[in-house]
Amino acid sequence: MSLSFQLNNYLSQLTQNRHRQLLVITGEQSWVYQQALQLSEDCSSSPLILSNHELLQNAIWPEHTHQLLGQENQHVIYDGFSGLKPNLLAAVSGTVRAGGLLILLLPSRAQLNTFIDPQFSSYQSAEQSSARSNFNTRFNRTLTQCFCIFYDQNDGLYIPDISPQSSEDPYVEQQAALKTLQKYALGRAHRPVLLRADRGRGKSAALGITAAMLAYKGKRVTICAAQKSAIDTTFQFYHSHLALKSNQVQPPAGALQFVPPDQLFEYHNQTDVLLIDEAATLPVPFLIKTLHTFNRIIFATTEHGYEGSGRGFTLRFCPYIKQHFAGAHFISLHQPIRFAAQDPLENHINRLLCLDAESSDTQNDDTTHFALVTQEELSQDEALLKQVFALLVMAHYQTSANDLRHLLDAAGLKIFIATQHNRVIGTALVQLEGQLSHELSEQIITGSRRPKGHLMAQSLAQLTGDSKDLQRSMARIVRITVQPQLQRQQIGKQLLSFIEATLAGQISIIGASFGGQAELINFWQSQAYRLCKVGFSKDHISGEHACLMIKDLAEEISQLTLLNSRFNRDLPLNLMHHFSHLDHHLVLQLLTDTKHDVAQMRDVHIVKRYLNGQLQFADSFASCWRLLWHCHHLLNECSINSQAMLIKLILQKQTLQSLALELNINGKKSLQINIKEAINEWFLLVEGQFDTLFNSDHTLT
């Protein structure tokens, strides 16, 4: 009797209940493939097959999950022998229709504990590898706790009881959400809306229908997302709703356009309503900037998704909106639309990939314990794993299901935790690097090899040109985070000190690489880390430049001091070129670690003459530049507007047109007045500290 025949009655009930289910086929690879091919032939519609094995014909193995977004499939076959990619598994599960199956092909459950799948190698580094997959071990154990369909080569078929049917109307929530979205989009300005939902709740459909409604009202609607393919479903509903309406009324006066994040702010004058889909995949500072640029915004995000950290978005961005925008409105869609509530497949995937991991609130009791835990310990302690992963989800906007596997399988990864009352309140991931062989080090220096991993070691060696830097032992802090309600209470600094003390005997260098923000650089500077590099290109999503900051634990690496000095020496010229559009708050923070004694007494007199109206600004620019570099610490005492003006105009040498646009100043005369006022405010501070800044012989100190 064929497997499909045995499943017929179950699938009929599944369809009637609008549920989906997981079918796991286990055994020898050839036997498992044989069952999958037979199932594929028996299906009324061909299933989507994800595999890179030639035996499974018509299969695909997409490199990126966004290639699957917007699809719907009755059944999906996922080949675990090709590799367990958490993001891909989560994404494809979301494409299964009600009444359908996600069919997972795996070795026998006894073999899965020691199974090294092809994907495992992507979590290993050059000359650094693990012998077992903790991810696969945990995956196997969790799988045995799932009430799904199992078909094993030796044990035969197991079919669980069918889940009860839901009687709820799936469209009630969405209809209410549509009314609210339209009301706020057409209402008063500065009342942002946040639409939150798990996958399959009709969020994208709600955005598409709302955009069509607004277009018929003559509104210019802009939609922004990290990936254009992520909003295919939104555009499908937009166009289908337009087609529906076009039979009744004239074509819309407005329109919907997609704009990527790095170009969004250029369109603020061409946008009546801004939609940001999968907002959790974008940095919080970017989202905050949109709030102060666009009048009407709808943010939408997936709470537990493979696209990014919906939970982190909720905990870090929502409090800001509540504090600064009293008229903001929050909508949550709980009821599934593409399938019924309590869907078995959704529950299984959430459990297998920790997509539902959430961190509980904790009050600081001043008794914090720090510890180093192994990846094996995490894989065996589900409660601890979920607490750690929940914190990582909150910490970074790009945290995804793949990071769960990185956490458990990455070679050389150290996991540190901070706890109170046995609850994890802070965590840090630290990657050991370096100690590469002489041969590989020389190949990296000459550019003939660019091996996996050792990112910081390779960056340092690139800067110094010294292969010995690749042979030193070092550690890169991949992520460090503390629960939001316990931040700014020294816990992060204490955790960092514990990490340094624990690793002091094993490494000589410790560092971190992150997207450049003034607050983050200030944190690392306060812990004696020194800036060695700021990347010239900015991230296309966050708009931030990558910063590399290093600390010498062995007190013998003079190269680090030289790198920091070189960075500071080059900064004046780089600000006028590569860094001419860095955020002025970030520039101000970079200046705290620099000193340039380039000014002369003559520069003071020239700036005075400009302020007295005897010289044009162009005639005094060079003197302003030299004096500002010498006295840049006084910028901290200036108003925020003056800080922005002086940094952008003098240190970054932005054009007057760019300056006026960015600072929202209308008219050439008004701009000249603002420039002089900013320079005057700063110069009064210079004169107030004249004796400190100048020696008795009137030379600059």
C-alpha positions in Angstrom: 0.0 0.0 0.0 1.5 3.3 -1.1 2.3 6.1 1.4 0.0 8.5 -0.5 -2.9 6.1 -0.2 -2.4 5.7 3.5 -2.4 9.5 3.9 -5.5 10.2 1.8 -8.0 10.3 4.7 -5.7 12.3 6.9 -5.1 14.9 4.1 -8.8 15.2 3.5 -9.4 16.0 7.2 -6.4 18.4 7.1 -7.9 20.3 4.2 -11.3 20.4 5.9 -9.7 21.9 9.0 -7.5 24.3 6.9 -4.4 23.0 8.7 -0.9 22.0 7.4 1.4 19.3 8.7 5.0 18.1 8.7 5.9 14.7 7.2 9.3 13.4 8.1 10.7 10.5 5.9 13.8 8.9 7.4 16.1 6.1 6.4 18.9 5.4 3.9 19.3 8.2 1.4 18.4 6.1 -1.7 15.3 4.7 0.0 14.2 8.1 1.2 14.6 9.6 -2.3 12.5 6.7 -3.7 9.6 7.5 -1.4 9.8 11.2 -2.2 9.8 10.6 -5.9 6.8 8.3 -5.5 4.9 10.9 -3.5 5.7 13.5 -6.1 4.2 11.3 -8.8 1.1 10.6 -6.8 0.4 14.3 -6.0 -2.3 16.0 -8.1 -0.1 19.0 -8.5 3.7 18.8 -8.6 5.3 19.7 -5.3 8.1 22.2 -4.9 11.3 20.2 -4.4 14.3 21.8 -2.6 17.4 19.7 -3.2 20.8 19.9 -5.0 20.9 16.1 -5.6 20.5 14.9 -9.2 18.2 12.0 -8.2 15.5 14.5 -7.3 14.5 15.9 -10.7 13.1 19.4 -11.2 14.5 20.4 -7.8 15.8 23.8 -6.9 18.3 24.9 -4.2 17.9 28.6 -3.8 20.8 30.7 -2.4 18.5 33.3 -0.9 15.2 32.9 0.9 13.7 35.9 -0.8 13.5 33.8 -4.0 10.7 31.9 -2.3 8.7 34.8 -0.9 5.2 35.3 -2.4 5.0 31.7 -3.6 2.3 29.2 -2.5 2.6 25.4 -2.9 0.3 22.6 -2.1 3.2 20.4 -0.9 6.9 21.0 -0.5 9.7 18.5 -0.3 12.8 19.6 1.5 15.9 17.5 1.2 17.8 17.5 4.5 20.6 15.4 2.9 21.4 18.6 0.8 21.8 20.5 4.1 19.7 21.9 6.9 19.5 25.6 6.3 17.2 27.1 9.0 16.3 30.2 7.0 15.4 28.2 3.9 13.4 25.6 5.9 11.5 28.4 7.7 10.8 30.3 4.5 9.6 27.4 2.5 7.3 26.3 5.3 5.5 29.6 4.9 4.7 28.8 1.3 2.7 25.6 2.1 -1.1 26.0 1.5 -3.8 24.9 3.9 -4.3 21.1 3.6 -0.7 20.7 2.4 2.5 19.0 3.7 6.1 20.0 4.2 7.9 16.8 3.5 11.3 16.6 5.2 13.9 14.0 4.1 16.4 12.9 6.6 18.6 10.0 7.6 17.3 7.7 10.3 16.8 9.4 13.7 19.6 7.3 15.2 22.0 8.6 12.6 20.8 12.2 12.8 22.6 12.7 16.1 26.0 12.3 14.3 24.8 13.5 10.9 27.2 16.0 9.3 25.2 17.6 6.5 26.7 19.6 3.7 25.6 22.9 5.3 27.8 22.2 8.4 30.9 23.3 6.6 29.6 26.8 6.1 29.9 27.3 9.9 33.5 26.2 10.1 36.6 28.4 9.5 40.0 27.9 7.9 42.2 25.6 10.1 39.4 25.6 12.7 36.6 23.0 12.7 34.3 21.0 15.0 33.7 17.3 14.9 29.9 17.2 15.5 26.8 19.2 14.8 25.1 20.3 18.0 22.4 21.8 15.8 21.5 18.5 14.3 21.6 16.8 17.7 19.1 19.3 19.1 17.0 19.2 15.9 16.7 15.4 16.2 15.7 15.6 19.9 13.1 18.3 19.3 11.8 16.4 16.3 10.9 13.4 18.4 8.8 15.7 20.6 6.7 17.0 17.6 3.3 15.3 16.9 3.9 15.1 13.2 3.8 12.3 10.6 6.8 10.0 10.6 7.6 7.5 7.9 10.7 5.5 8.8 12.4 2.8 6.6 12.4 0.4 9.6 9.6 1.6 11.9 7.0 2.3 9.2 4.3 5.0 9.3 3.1 7.0 12.3 0.1 9.4 11.9 -0.8 11.7 14.8 -4.4 12.6 15.7 -5.9 15.4 13.7 -6.0 18.8 15.3 -9.5 20.2 16.1 -11.1 22.5 13.6 -11.2 26.2 14.2 -14.5 28.0 14.0 -13.1 31.6 13.9 -13.6 33.9 10.9 -10.1 34.5 9.6 -10.9 37.9 8.0 -12.4 39.8 10.9 -9.1 41.1 12.2 -7.8 42.0 8.7 -11.0 44.0 7.8 -10.7 46.0 11.1 -7.0 46.6 10.3 -7.8 47.9 6.8 -10.2 50.5 8.2 -7.7 51.6 10.8 -4.8 51.8 8.3 -6.8 53.9 5.9 -8.0 56.2 8.7 -4.6 57.0 10.0 -3.0 57.3 6.5 -5.6 59.9 5.5 -5.7 61.6 8.9 -3.5 64.1 10.8 0.3 63.9 10.3 2.8 62.4 12.7 0.6 59.5 13.9 2.5 56.5 12.8 0.9 53.0 12.7 2.7 49.8 13.5 1.2 46.6 12.1 2.6 43.4 13.7 1.8 39.9 12.7 3.2 36.4 12.5 3.6 34.8 9.1 0.4 33.9 7.2 -1.7 36.6 8.9 -2.4 38.7 5.9 -0.1 41.5 6.7 1.2 41.9 3.1 -2.3 41.7 1.7 -3.4 44.5 4.1 -0.6 46.7 2.9 -1.4 46.1 -0.8 -5.1 46.8 -0.4 -4.4 49.9 1.7 -2.0 51.2 -1.0 -4.7 50.7 -3.6 -7.3 52.5 -1.5 -4.8 55.4 -1.0 -4.0 55.5 -4.7 -7.6 56.0 -5.5 -7.6 58.9 -3.1 -4.9 60.5 -5.2 -2.1 59.8 -2.7 1.5 59.1 -3.7 2.5 56.0 -1.8 6.1 54.8 -1.4 6.9 51.4 -0.1 10.3 50.5 1.3 11.8 47.1 2.2 15.2 45.6 2.6 14.5 43.3 -0.4 12.2 44.2 -3.3 11.2 40.6 -3.7 9.9 40.6 -0.1 7.0 42.9 -1.2 5.9 40.9 -4.3 2.8 39.8 -2.4 2.0 43.4 -1.4 2.2 44.4 -5.1 0.0 41.5 -6.2 -2.8 42.5 -3.8 -2.3 46.2 -4.8 -2.7 45.4 -8.5 -5.6 42.9 -8.0 -7.5 45.5 -5.9 -6.9 48.1 -8.6 -8.3 45.7 -11.2 -11.3 45.1 -9.0 -11.9 48.8 -8.5 -11.2 49.8 -12.1 -14.5 48.2 -13.2 -16.3 50.6 -11.0 -14.4 53.9 -11.0 -11.7 55.8 -13.0 -8.1 54.8 -12.7 -6.3 56.0 -9.5 -4.9 59.5 -9.4 -2.1 58.3 -7.1 0.4 55.5 -7.4 2.6 53.0 -5.5 6.4 53.0 -6.0 9.2 50.9 -4.4 12.3 52.7 -3.1 15.2 50.9 -1.5 16.4 52.0 2.0 19.6 53.7 0.8 17.5 56.1 -1.5 14.5 56.6 0.7 15.2 60.0 2.1 15.6 61.4 -1.4 11.9 60.8 -2.0 10.4 62.6 1.1 9.0 65.4 -1.1 7.4 62.8 -3.5 5.7 60.8 -0.8 2.3 61.3 0.9 2.2 58.0 2.7 5.2 55.8 3.4 4.8 52.0 3.9 7.8 50.1 5.4 7.4 46.4 5.1 9.5 44.0 7.2 10.6 47.0 9.3 12.4 44.6 11.7 15.0 43.9 9.0 16.0 47.6 9.1 18.1 49.3 11.8 16.3 51.2 14.5 18.2 54.4 13.9 17.1 54.3 10.2 13.5 53.8 11.3 13.7 56.7 13.8 15.0 59.0 11.0 12.0 58.1 8.9 9.7 59.2 11.7 11.2 62.7 11.6 11.3 62.9 7.8 7.9 61.6 6.6 4.5 62.8 7.8 2.5 59.6 7.5 4.1 56.2 8.0 2.8 52.6 8.3 5.4 50.2 9.6 4.7 46.5 9.2 6.8 43.6 10.5 6.7 39.9 11.1 6.9 39.1 14.8 8.5 35.6 14.5 10.0 35.5 11.1 13.0 34.3 9.0 13.3 37.8 7.5 14.7 39.4 10.7 14.2 40.2 14.3 10.6 41.1 14.8 10.8 40.7 18.6 13.8 43.1 18.8 11.9 45.6 16.7 9.0 45.4 19.2 11.2 45.9 22.2 13.6 48.5 21.0 11.6 50.6 18.5 8.1 50.6 19.9 9.1 52.3 23.2 10.6 55.2 21.2 7.4 55.7 19.2 5.3 55.6 22.4 7.5 58.2 24.0 7.7 60.6 21.1 4.4 60.1 19.2 1.4 60.2 21.4 -0.9 59.7 18.4 0.7 56.5 17.3 -1.4 53.4 16.8 -0.5 49.7 17.2 -2.3 46.9 15.3 -1.6 43.1 15.8 -2.9 40.4 13.5 -3.2 37.1 15.4 -5.7 35.2 13.3 -4.1 33.3 10.4 -5.6 33.7 7.0 -3.8 31.3 4.7 -4.4 28.5 7.2 -6.4 28.0 10.4 -5.3 28.8 14.0 -3.1 26.3 15.9 -1.6 25.1 12.7 0.6 22.0 13.3 3.3 22.9 10.8 3.7 26.4 12.1 4.0 25.1 15.7 6.6 22.5 14.6 8.8 24.9 12.7 8.7 27.5 15.5 9.8 24.8 18.0 12.5 23.3 15.8 14.1 26.7 14.9 13.4 28.7 18.1 11.3 31.2 16.1 9.1 31.7 19.2 11.9 32.3 21.7 11.0 35.2 23.9 12.8 36.9 26.8 11.0 37.6 30.0 11.2 40.9 31.9 13.7 41.0 34.8 14.3 43.6 37.5 17.9 44.4 38.5 18.8 43.0 41.9 22.5 44.0 41.8 23.5 40.4 42.1 24.8 39.3 38.6 26.6 36.1 37.9 28.8 35.6 34.8 29.6 32.3 33.1 31.1 30.7 30.0 28.8 28.0 28.5 29.6 25.5 25.8 27.6 24.9 22.6 27.0 21.4 23.7 25.5 22.6 27.0 23.2 25.0 25.1 22.1 22.2 22.7 21.1 20.1 25.7 19.4 22.8 27.8 16.4 24.0 25.8 15.4 26.6 28.4 18.9 28.2 28.5 19.1 28.1 24.7 15.8 29.9 24.2 16.8 32.6 26.7 20.2 33.2 25.0 18.6 33.2 21.5 15.8 35.5 22.5 18.4 38.1 23.7 20.3 37.7 20.4 17.1 38.3 18.5 16.5 41.5 20.4 20.1 42.6 20.0 20.3 42.9 16.2 17.9 43.7 13.4 19.3 41.0 11.1 19.2 38.0 13.5 17.4 35.1 11.8 16.9 31.4 12.1 20.4 30.8 10.6 21.9 32.4 13.6 20.5 29.5 15.7 22.7 27.1 13.8 25.7 29.5 14.0 25.2 29.7 17.8 25.3 25.9 18.1 27.7 24.9 15.3 30.2 27.7 14.6 33.8 26.5 15.2 35.7 28.5 17.8 32.7 30.3 19.1 32.6 31.1 22.9 29.3 31.9 24.6 29.2 34.1 27.7 26.1 34.8 29.8 25.1 37.1 32.6 22.4 35.8 34.9 20.2 37.0 37.8 18.0 34.5 39.7 19.0 31.9 37.0 17.5 34.0 34.3 19.8 35.1 31.4 19.9 38.9 31.3 22.9 39.4 29.0 24.9 37.4 26.5 27.9 37.7 24.3 29.2 35.7 21.4 33.0 35.7 21.0 34.8 34.2 18.0 38.4 32.9 18.5 40.6 33.9 15.5 44.1 33.8 14.3 46.8 31.2 15.0 46.9 30.4 11.3 49.8 28.5 9.7 52.7 30.4 8.3 51.9 29.1 4.8 48.3 30.2 4.9 49.2 33.6 6.4 51.6 34.4 3.6 49.0 33.4 1.0 46.5 35.8 2.6 49.0 38.7 2.7 49.8 38.2 -1.0 46.1 38.1 -1.8 46.1 34.6 -3.3 43.8 33.2 -0.6 40.8 34.6 1.2 39.7 31.8 3.5 36.5 31.5 5.5 36.3 33.1 8.9 39.1 35.0 10.8 37.5 38.3 9.7 39.3 40.5 12.2 42.6 38.8 11.8 42.5 39.2 8.1 41.4 42.9 8.4 44.3 43.6 10.8 46.8 41.9 8.5 45.5 43.8 5.5 46.0 47.1 7.4 49.5 46.2 8.7 50.8 44.1 5.8 52.3 41.8 8.4 51.5 38.0 8.1 52.5 37.6 11.8 49.2 39.3 12.7 47.4 36.2 11.3 49.4 33.9 13.5 48.6 35.7 16.7 45.7 34.5 18.9 42.8 36.9 19.1 39.1 37.1 19.7 36.3 39.0 17.9 33.2 40.0 19.9 30.5 39.1 17.4 27.6 40.2 19.6 27.1 41.5 23.1 23.7 42.5 24.5 21.8 43.1 27.7 18.1 43.0 28.3 16.7 46.4 27.3 15.2 47.3 30.7 18.6 46.5 32.4 20.8 48.5 30.0 22.9 51.5 31.2 23.4 49.8 34.5 27.1 48.7 33.9 26.1 45.0 33.2 27.4 45.1 29.7 30.7 46.5 30.8 31.0 43.9 33.6 30.3 41.2 31.1 33.0 42.5 28.8 35.5 42.6 31.7 34.6 39.0 32.5 35.2 38.0 28.9 38.6 39.7 28.8 39.6 38.2 32.2 38.5 34.7 31.0 40.4 34.8 27.7 43.4 36.8 28.9 45.7 33.8 29.0 44.6 32.5 25.6 44.6 35.6 23.4 46.7 38.7 22.9 44.2 40.9 21.0 40.4 41.4 21.4 38.2 43.5 19.2 34.8 44.2 17.7 33.4 45.1 14.3 30.1 46.8 14.1 28.0 49.4 12.2 29.3 52.8 13.2 27.1 54.7 15.6 28.3 57.4 18.0 26.8 55.6 21.1 28.5 52.3 20.2 31.9 53.9 19.6 31.6 55.7 22.9 30.9 52.4 24.7 34.0 50.7 23.3 36.2 53.8 23.8 35.2 53.8 27.5 36.5 50.2 27.7 39.9 51.2 26.2 39.2 49.9 22.7 40.9 51.9 20.0 39.5 52.6 16.5 41.7 51.1 13.8 39.4 51.3 10.8 36.2 52.8 9.5 35.0 51.2 6.2 34.8 53.6 3.2 31.6 52.1 1.9 28.3 52.0 3.8 25.9 49.1 4.3 23.2 49.3 1.7 20.5 48.7 4.4 21.7 50.4 7.5 23.6 53.2 5.8 26.3 52.7 8.4 30.1 52.3 7.9 31.7 49.2 9.5 34.0 50.1 12.4 36.9 48.0 13.7 38.0 48.6 17.3 40.8 46.8 19.0 42.2 46.3 22.5 45.7 44.9 23.3 45.5 42.4 26.2 49.1 41.4 26.1 50.5 45.0 26.1 53.0 44.0 23.5 51.3 44.8 20.2 52.7 48.2 19.2 51.1 47.7 15.8 47.7 48.5 17.4 48.9 51.9 18.6 50.3 52.6 15.1 47.0 51.6 13.5 45.1 53.9 15.7 47.5 56.8 15.1 47.4 56.2 11.4 43.6 56.3 11.4 43.6 59.6 13.4 46.3 61.1 11.1 44.2 60.2 8.0 40.9 61.3 9.4 41.0 65.0 8.4 41.4 64.2 4.7 39.0 61.2 4.8 36.3 63.4 6.3 36.5 65.6 3.2 36.4 62.6 0.9 35.2 59.1 1.9 33.5 60.3 5.1 32.0 63.5 3.8 28.5 62.4 4.6 29.0 60.6 7.9 26.5 61.5 10.6 27.8 64.5 12.5 27.2 62.8 15.9 29.4 60.0 14.7 32.1 62.5 13.5 32.0 64.2 16.9 32.6 60.8 18.6 35.5 60.0 16.3 37.1 63.3 17.2 37.3 62.4 20.9 40.3 60.1 20.2 42.2 62.6 18.0 44.6 65.4 18.4 46.0 67.6 15.5 48.2 70.6 16.4 48.0 72.3 13.1 46.7 75.8 14.0 48.8 79.0 14.2 48.1 82.3 16.0 47.5 83.9 12.6 44.4 81.6 12.2 42.8 83.2 15.2 43.1 86.7 13.7 41.7 85.5 10.3 38.7 83.9 11.9 38.1 87.2 13.9 38.3 89.2 10.7 35.6 86.9 9.1 33.3 87.3 12.1 33.8 91.1 11.9 32.7 91.2 8.3 36.2 92.0 6.9 36.7 88.7 5.0 34.4 86.3 3.1 34.0 82.8 4.5 36.0 81.3 1.6 39.0 83.5 2.6 38.9 82.2 6.1 38.0 78.5 5.5 41.6 77.2 5.9 42.1 79.0 9.2 38.7 77.8 10.4 39.6 74.3 9.5 43.0 74.4 11.3 41.6 76.1 14.4 38.6 73.8 14.6 40.9 70.7 14.4 43.0 72.1 17.2 39.9 72.9 19.4 37.5 70.3 18.3 36.7 69.3 21.9 34.9 72.6 22.2 32.2 71.4 19.8 30.8 69.4 22.7 29.8 72.7 24.3 28.1 74.0 21.2 24.4 73.6 20.4 23.4 70.6 18.3 22.7 72.8 15.3 26.1 74.5 15.5 27.8 71.1 15.9 26.1 69.9 12.7 26.9 73.1 10.8 30.6 73.2 11.7 31.3 69.5 11.2 29.5 69.3 7.8 30.7 72.6 6.5 34.3 72.8 7.7 35.5 69.2 8.6 33.5 67.4 5.9 33.6 70.2 3.3 30.0 69.6 2.2 28.7 71.9 -0.5 26.5 74.9 0.5 23.6 73.4 -1.5 23.9 70.0 0.3 24.2 71.8 3.7 21.1 73.8 3.2 19.1 70.8 2.1 20.3 68.6 5.0 19.8 71.3 7.7 16.5 72.5 6.1 17.7 76.1 5.6 16.0 78.2 2.9 17.8 80.9 1.0 21.5 81.8 0.5 21.3 84.8 2.8 19.8 82.7 5.6 22.4 80.1 5.2 25.3 82.6 5.4 23.8 84.0 8.6 23.5 80.5 10.1 27.1 79.7 9.2 28.4 82.9 10.9 26.3 82.3 14.0 27.7 78.7 14.4 31.3 79.8 13.9 30.8 82.7 16.3 29.3 80.4 19.0 32.3 78.1 18.8 34.8 80.9 18.6 33.5 82.6 21.8 34.4 79.3 23.5 37.9 79.4 22.0 38.4 82.9 23.4 37.0 81.9 26.7 39.7 79.3 27.1 42.4 81.3 25.4 45.0 80.9 28.2 44.5 77.2 28.3 44.7 76.8 24.5 47.7 79.2 24.0 51.1 79.5 25.7 52.3 82.8 27.1 54.2 83.4 23.9 50.9 83.1 22.0 51.8 79.8 20.3 49.1 77.1 20.4 49.5 74.5 23.0 
